[in-house]
Amino acid sequence: MSDRVARIKDRLQQTLSPQHLELVDASAAHAGHAQAGGAGHFYLTIVSAAFAGKGPVQRHQLVYQALGDMMQSEIHALSIQAYTPEEFATKG
């Protein structure tokens, strides 16, 4: 696991206390993407009670807030799948 992935996971754990967290680093597939400026591309699946009663935009905002300055410097693209524990349990 890269240091960047570890930092992302740590921030999400501390802020949103997820019951499930899966982060895929897809940066290698975007090598040479000049606009990224060295920042990474990620796919996130996160399950947290913090998302209860919130719509998709509000859930994404919570994730962005948790990641703070990393969204400006270390993360170029982030695909987010955010669920409540109940939604995730019935997803399958």
OpenMM code with the backbone's topology and positions (N, CA, C; nanometers):
from openmm import Vec3, app, unit

residues = "MET SER ASP ARG VAL ALA ARG ILE LYS ASP ARG LEU GLN GLN THR LEU SER PRO GLN HIS LEU GLU LEU VAL ASP ALA SER ALA ALA HIS ALA GLY HIS ALA GLN ALA GLY GLY ALA GLY HIS PHE TYR LEU THR ILE VAL SER ALA ALA PHE ALA GLY LYS GLY PRO VAL GLN ARG HIS GLN LEU VAL TYR GLN ALA LEU GLY ASP MET MET GLN SER GLU ILE HIS ALA LEU SER ILE GLN ALA TYR THR PRO GLU GLU PHE ALA THR LYS GLY".split()
positions = [
    Vec3(0.0850, -0.1177, 0.0000),
    Vec3(0.0000, 0.0000, 0.0000),
    Vec3(0.0894, 0.1238, 0.0000),
    Vec3(0.0571, 0.2177, -0.0881),
    Vec3(0.1370, 0.3394, -0.0965),
    Vec3(0.1083, 0.4301, 0.0237),
    Vec3(0.1998, 0.5240, 0.0478),
    Vec3(0.1795, 0.6206, 0.1561),
    Vec3(0.0542, 0.7038, 0.1313),
    Vec3(0.0299, 0.7391, 0.0053),
    Vec3(-0.0874, 0.8203, -0.0283),
    Vec3(-0.2161, 0.7445, 0.0053),
    Vec3(-0.2223, 0.6190, -0.0325),
    Vec3(-0.3401, 0.5369, -0.0027),
    Vec3(-0.3580, 0.5251, 0.1487),
    Vec3(-0.2505, 0.5042, 0.2202),
    Vec3(-0.2579, 0.4929, 0.3666),
    Vec3(-0.3094, 0.6227, 0.4281),
    Vec3(-0.2645, 0.7379, 0.3788),
    Vec3(-0.3103, 0.8667, 0.4314),
    Vec3(-0.4595, 0.8892, 0.4022),
    Vec3(-0.5020, 0.8538, 0.2821),
    Vec3(-0.6440, 0.8677, 0.2470),
    Vec3(-0.7284, 0.7814, 0.3399),
    Vec3(-0.6910, 0.6553, 0.3539),
    Vec3(-0.7666, 0.5636, 0.4403),
    Vec3(-0.7690, 0.6129, 0.5846),
    Vec3(-0.6566, 0.6625, 0.6321),
    Vec3(-0.6476, 0.7107, 0.7695),
    Vec3(-0.7428, 0.8280, 0.7926),
    Vec3(-0.7448, 0.9231, 0.7011),
    Vec3(-0.8344, 1.0387, 0.7156),
    Vec3(-0.9816, 0.9960, 0.7141),
    Vec3(-1.0145, 0.9052, 0.6252),
    Vec3(-1.1530, 0.8587, 0.6176),
    Vec3(-1.1918, 0.7818, 0.7433),
    Vec3(-1.1001, 0.6991, 0.7945),
    Vec3(-1.1261, 0.6231, 0.9179),
    Vec3(-1.1500, 0.7189, 1.0342),
    Vec3(-1.0643, 0.8185, 1.0482),
    Vec3(-1.0732, 0.9109, 1.1611),
    Vec3(-1.2004, 0.9947, 1.1565),
    Vec3(-1.2415, 1.0343, 1.0375),
    Vec3(-1.3530, 1.1274, 1.0237),
    Vec3(-1.4888, 1.0596, 1.0126),
    Vec3(-1.4968, 0.9510, 0.9354),
    Vec3(-1.6268, 0.8903, 0.9056),
    Vec3(-1.6500, 0.7547, 0.9716),
    Vec3(-1.5507, 0.7000, 1.0384),
    Vec3(-1.5616, 0.5705, 1.1069),
    Vec3(-1.6352, 0.4668, 1.0224),
    Vec3(-1.5846, 0.4386, 0.9028),
    Vec3(-1.6562, 0.3462, 0.8142),
    Vec3(-1.6557, 0.2023, 0.8655),
    Vec3(-1.7644, 0.1330, 0.8340),
    Vec3(-1.7728, -0.0097, 0.8636),
    Vec3(-1.7052, -0.0898, 0.7525),
    Vec3(-1.6975, -0.0299, 0.6365),
    Vec3(-1.6311, -0.0933, 0.5213),
    Vec3(-1.5645, 0.0184, 0.4422),
    Vec3(-1.4416, -0.0075, 0.3990),
    Vec3(-1.3671, 0.0908, 0.3215),
    Vec3(-1.2817, 0.0165, 0.2199),
    Vec3(-1.3055, 0.0452, 0.0947),
    Vec3(-1.2252, -0.0140, -0.0118),
    Vec3(-1.1776, 0.0993, -0.1009),
    Vec3(-1.0461, 0.1101, -0.1165),
    Vec3(-0.9867, 0.2158, -0.1977),
    Vec3(-0.8946, 0.1519, -0.3005),
    Vec3(-0.9247, 0.1744, -0.4277),
    Vec3(-0.8446, 0.1198, -0.5366),
    Vec3(-0.7672, 0.2350, -0.6000),
    Vec3(-0.6365, 0.2203, -0.6062),
    Vec3(-0.5506, 0.3197, -0.6692),
    Vec3(-0.5364, 0.2837, -0.8166),
    Vec3(-0.5986, 0.3628, -0.9025),
    Vec3(-0.5947, 0.3389, -1.0474),
    Vec3(-0.5001, 0.4359, -1.1163),
    Vec3(-0.4103, 0.4955, -1.0423),
    Vec3(-0.3206, 0.5971, -1.0969),
    Vec3(-0.2341, 0.5447, -1.2104),
    Vec3(-0.1897, 0.4213, -1.2017),
    Vec3(-0.1029, 0.3651, -1.3051),
    Vec3(-0.1715, 0.3620, -1.4416),
    Vec3(-0.3027, 0.3461, -1.4414),
    Vec3(-0.3781, 0.3422, -1.5667),
    Vec3(-0.3865, 0.4801, -1.6320),
    Vec3(-0.3500, 0.5833, -1.5567),
    Vec3(-0.3579, 0.7205, -1.6074),
    Vec3(-0.2200, 0.7846, -1.6166),
    Vec3(-0.1169, 0.7035, -1.6230),
    Vec3(0.0198, 0.7548, -1.6323),
    Vec3(0.0314, 0.8469, -1.7524),
    Vec3(0.0980, 0.9578, -1.7325),
    Vec3(0.1168, 1.0527, -1.8407),
    Vec3(0.0022, 1.1508, -1.8565),
    Vec3(-0.0977, 1.1418, -1.7722),
    Vec3(-0.2107, 1.2344, -1.7755),
    Vec3(-0.1612, 1.3683, -1.7212),
    Vec3(-0.1228, 1.4568, -1.8098),
    Vec3(-0.0558, 1.5814, -1.7731),
    Vec3(-0.1359, 1.6657, -1.6755),
    Vec3(-0.2668, 1.6686, -1.6885),
    Vec3(-0.3487, 1.7523, -1.6013),
    Vec3(-0.3458, 1.7051, -1.4563),
    Vec3(-0.3122, 1.5807, -1.4345),
    Vec3(-0.3116, 1.5278, -1.2987),
    Vec3(-0.1989, 1.5867, -1.2155),
    Vec3(-0.0904, 1.6275, -1.2781),
    Vec3(0.0203, 1.6886, -1.2052),
    Vec3(0.0772, 1.6006, -1.0965),
    Vec3(0.0766, 1.4701, -1.1156),
    Vec3(0.1308, 1.3777, -1.0165),
    Vec3(0.0284, 1.3303, -0.9148),
    Vec3(-0.0907, 1.3874, -0.9167),
    Vec3(-0.1953, 1.3441, -0.8249),
    Vec3(-0.2581, 1.2151, -0.8775),
    Vec3(-0.3230, 1.1408, -0.7888),
    Vec3(-0.3728, 1.0082, -0.8241),
    Vec3(-0.5194, 1.0003, -0.8612),
    Vec3(-0.5532, 0.8850, -0.9191),
    Vec3(-0.6901, 0.8495, -0.9568),
    Vec3(-0.7332, 0.7326, -0.8681),
    Vec3(-0.8503, 0.7454, -0.8053),
    Vec3(-0.8931, 0.6452, -0.7087),
    Vec3(-1.0404, 0.6106, -0.7239),
    Vec3(-1.0732, 0.4867, -0.6839),
    Vec3(-1.2107, 0.4390, -0.6745),
    Vec3(-1.2344, 0.4041, -0.5285),
    Vec3(-1.3372, 0.4653, -0.4695),
    Vec3(-1.3659, 0.4473, -0.3274),
    Vec3(-1.5053, 0.3887, -0.3072),
    Vec3(-1.5114, 0.2835, -0.2271),
    Vec3(-1.6388, 0.2324, -0.1758),
    Vec3(-1.6298, 0.2471, -0.0252),
    Vec3(-1.7255, 0.3192, 0.0315),
    Vec3(-1.7221, 0.3468, 0.1749),
    Vec3(-1.8623, 0.3294, 0.2326),
    Vec3(-1.8679, 0.2658, 0.3493),
    Vec3(-1.9943, 0.2401, 0.4182),
    Vec3(-1.9832, 0.3011, 0.5573),
    Vec3(-2.0734, 0.3961, 0.5862),
    Vec3(-2.0672, 0.4644, 0.7146),
    Vec3(-2.2058, 0.5070, 0.7607),
    Vec3(-2.2286, 0.4979, 0.8898),
    Vec3(-2.3537, 0.5466, 0.9476),
    Vec3(-2.3643, 0.6982, 0.9334),
    Vec3(-2.2524, 0.7649, 0.9123),
    Vec3(-2.2522, 0.9108, 0.8943),
    Vec3(-2.3311, 0.9535, 0.7708),
    Vec3(-2.3563, 0.8606, 0.6798),
    Vec3(-2.4288, 0.8930, 0.5564),
    Vec3(-2.5807, 0.8834, 0.5724),
    Vec3(-2.6280, 0.8348, 0.6861),
    Vec3(-2.7722, 0.8177, 0.7075),
    Vec3(-2.8442, 0.9516, 0.6930),
    Vec3(-2.9532, 0.9509, 0.6168),
    Vec3(-3.0334, 1.0700, 0.5983),
    Vec3(-2.9744, 1.1724, 0.5034),
    Vec3(-2.8656, 1.1370, 0.4360),
    Vec3(-2.7991, 1.2299, 0.3450),
    Vec3(-2.8082, 1.1785, 0.2018),
    Vec3(-2.8231, 1.2701, 0.1093),
    Vec3(-2.8254, 1.2353, -0.0318),
    Vec3(-2.6847, 1.2162, -0.0856),
    Vec3(-2.6735, 1.1742, -0.2115),
    Vec3(-2.5424, 1.1488, -0.2707),
    Vec3(-2.4472, 1.2694, -0.2666),
    Vec3(-2.4962, 1.3878, -0.2960),
    Vec3(-2.4092, 1.5063, -0.2958),
    Vec3(-2.3566, 1.5338, -0.1558),
    Vec3(-2.4429, 1.5247, -0.0556),
    Vec3(-2.4001, 1.5471, 0.0828),
    Vec3(-2.2981, 1.4420, 0.1275),
    Vec3(-2.3170, 1.3199, 0.0840),
    Vec3(-2.2220, 1.2129, 0.1189),
    Vec3(-2.0859, 1.2406, 0.0572),
    Vec3(-2.0859, 1.2822, -0.0683),
    Vec3(-1.9594, 1.3145, -0.1351),
    Vec3(-1.8924, 1.4328, -0.0664),
    Vec3(-1.9702, 1.5312, -0.0253),
    Vec3(-1.9144, 1.6454, 0.0448),
    Vec3(-1.8472, 1.6038, 0.1750),
    Vec3(-1.9066, 1.5086, 0.2462),
    Vec3(-1.8450, 1.4582, 0.3693),
    Vec3(-1.7094, 1.3932, 0.3402),
    Vec3(-1.7033, 1.3171, 0.2319),
    Vec3(-1.5764, 1.2538, 0.1938),
    Vec3(-1.4745, 1.3609, 0.1578),
    Vec3(-1.5149, 1.4598, 0.0767),
    Vec3(-1.4230, 1.5675, 0.0373),
    Vec3(-1.3728, 1.6437, 0.1599),
    Vec3(-1.4621, 1.6714, 0.2550),
    Vec3(-1.4216, 1.7409, 0.3772),
    Vec3(-1.3208, 1.6583, 0.4562),
    Vec3(-1.3436, 1.5274, 0.4629),
    Vec3(-1.2519, 1.4397, 0.5363),
    Vec3(-1.1128, 1.4410, 0.4736),
    Vec3(-1.1078, 1.4486, 0.3420),
    Vec3(-0.9788, 1.4447, 0.2717),
    Vec3(-0.9125, 1.5813, 0.2648),
    Vec3(-0.9896, 1.6873, 0.2822),
    Vec3(-0.9353, 1.8229, 0.2913),
    Vec3(-0.8391, 1.8586, 0.1800),
    Vec3(-0.7209, 1.9036, 0.2177),
    Vec3(-0.6207, 1.9524, 0.1228),
    Vec3(-0.5706, 1.8447, 0.0269),
    Vec3(-0.5913, 1.7184, 0.0585),
    Vec3(-0.5480, 1.6118, -0.0325),
    Vec3(-0.6237, 1.6195, -0.1653),
    Vec3(-0.7466, 1.6731, -0.1606),
    Vec3(-0.8268, 1.6864, -0.2827),
    Vec3(-0.7657, 1.7894, -0.3779),
    Vec3(-0.6848, 1.8781, -0.3252),
    Vec3(-0.6231, 1.9828, -0.4071),
    Vec3(-0.4847, 1.9437, -0.4575),
    Vec3(-0.4208, 1.8500, -0.3890),
    Vec3(-0.2812, 1.8227, -0.4220),
    Vec3(-0.2494, 1.6769, -0.4559),
    Vec3(-0.3136, 1.5831, -0.3892),
    Vec3(-0.2756, 1.4431, -0.4067),
    Vec3(-0.3793, 1.3576, -0.4787),
    Vec3(-0.5005, 1.4109, -0.4919),
    Vec3(-0.6080, 1.3354, -0.5569),
    Vec3(-0.6574, 1.4148, -0.6767),
    Vec3(-0.6410, 1.3584, -0.7941),
    Vec3(-0.6879, 1.4238, -0.9167),
    Vec3(-0.8304, 1.3804, -0.9500),
    Vec3(-0.8584, 1.2520, -0.9312),
    Vec3(-0.9908, 1.1984, -0.9627),
    Vec3(-1.0295, 1.0969, -0.8553),
    Vec3(-1.1551, 1.1082, -0.8091),
    Vec3(-1.2037, 1.0189, -0.7048),
    Vec3(-1.3473, 0.9795, -0.7373),
    Vec3(-1.3666, 0.8519, -0.7652),
    Vec3(-1.4999, 0.7972, -0.7876),
    Vec3(-1.5483, 0.7423, -0.6540),
    Vec3(-1.6654, 0.7881, -0.6095),
    Vec3(-1.7143, 0.7539, -0.4757),
    Vec3(-1.8453, 0.6756, -0.4831),
    Vec3(-1.8464, 0.5620, -0.4152),
    Vec3(-1.9680, 0.4855, -0.3893),
    Vec3(-1.9859, 0.4915, -0.2380),
    Vec3(-2.0840, 0.5686, -0.1909),
    Vec3(-2.1028, 0.5895, -0.0470),
    Vec3(-2.2384, 0.5332, -0.0040),
    Vec3(-2.2353, 0.4433, 0.0927),
    Vec3(-2.3560, 0.3742, 0.1392),
    Vec3(-2.3707, 0.3846, 0.2907),
    Vec3(-2.4948, 0.3739, 0.3362),
    Vec3(-2.5190, 0.3502, 0.4781),
    Vec3(-2.5009, 0.1996, 0.4994),
    Vec3(-2.4829, 0.1565, 0.6236),
    Vec3(-2.4703, 0.0121, 0.6480),
    Vec3(-2.5923, -0.0661, 0.5975),
    Vec3(-2.7106, -0.0094, 0.6133),
    Vec3(-2.8328, -0.0778, 0.5690),
    Vec3(-2.8366, -0.0918, 0.4163),
    Vec3(-2.7981, 0.0132, 0.3473),
    Vec3(-2.7951, 0.0085, 0.1996),
    Vec3(-2.6945, -0.0945, 0.1512),
    Vec3(-2.5802, -0.0979, 0.2143),
    Vec3(-2.4743, -0.1889, 0.1725),
    Vec3(-2.5150, -0.3341, 0.1966),
    Vec3(-2.5861, -0.3588, 0.3068),
    Vec3(-2.6294, -0.4943, 0.3407),
    Vec3(-2.7275, -0.5488, 0.2379),
    Vec3(-2.8084, -0.4619, 0.1781),
    Vec3(-2.9079, -0.5066, 0.0806),
    Vec3(-2.8607, -0.4915, -0.0638),
    Vec3(-2.7406, -0.4387, -0.0822),
    Vec3(-2.6850, -0.4133, -0.2155),
    Vec3(-2.6627, -0.5420, -0.2945),
    Vec3(-2.6193, -0.6468, -0.2276),
    Vec3(-2.5770, -0.7679, -0.2924),
    Vec3(-2.6847, -0.8501, -0.3480),
] * unit.nanometer
topology = app.Topology()
chain = topology.addChain("A")
for resn in residues:
    res = topology.addResidue(resn, chain)
    for name in ("N", "CA", "C"):
        topology.addAtom(name, app.Element.getBySymbol(name[0]), res)
